[in-house]
Amino acid sequence: MKKIQPKELKNRIDSKDKFVLLDVRESRE
């Protein structure tokens, strides 16, 4: 199993949060 670098992991989490925020925004409209 490939070891994930902390920076890469943080980037994944950040992009995931952005997607979630987008989903919430779209569902409100």
C-alpha positions as CSV (number, residue, x, y, z in Angstrom):
1,M,0.0,0.0,0.0
2,K,1.4,3.4,-1.0
3,K,2.1,5.8,1.9
4,I,0.1,9.0,1.5
5,Q,2.0,12.2,2.3
6,P,0.4,14.5,4.8
7,K,0.3,17.3,2.2
8,E,-1.5,15.1,-0.3
9,L,-3.9,13.9,2.4
10,K,-4.7,17.5,3.4
11,N,-5.3,18.4,-0.2
12,R,-7.7,15.5,-0.6
13,I,-9.6,16.6,2.5
14,D,-9.7,20.2,1.4
15,S,-11.1,19.3,-2.0
16,K,-13.6,17.0,-0.4
17,D,-14.8,19.8,1.8
18,K,-15.2,22.1,-1.2
19,F,-17.4,19.5,-2.9
20,V,-19.5,19.1,0.2
21,L,-19.9,22.9,0.4
22,L,-20.9,23.1,-3.2
23,D,-23.5,20.3,-2.7
24,V,-25.0,22.2,0.3
25,R,-25.1,25.4,-1.7
26,E,-26.8,23.8,-4.7
27,S,-29.3,21.9,-2.6
28,R,-30.4,25.2,-0.8
29,E,-31.2,26.9,-4.1
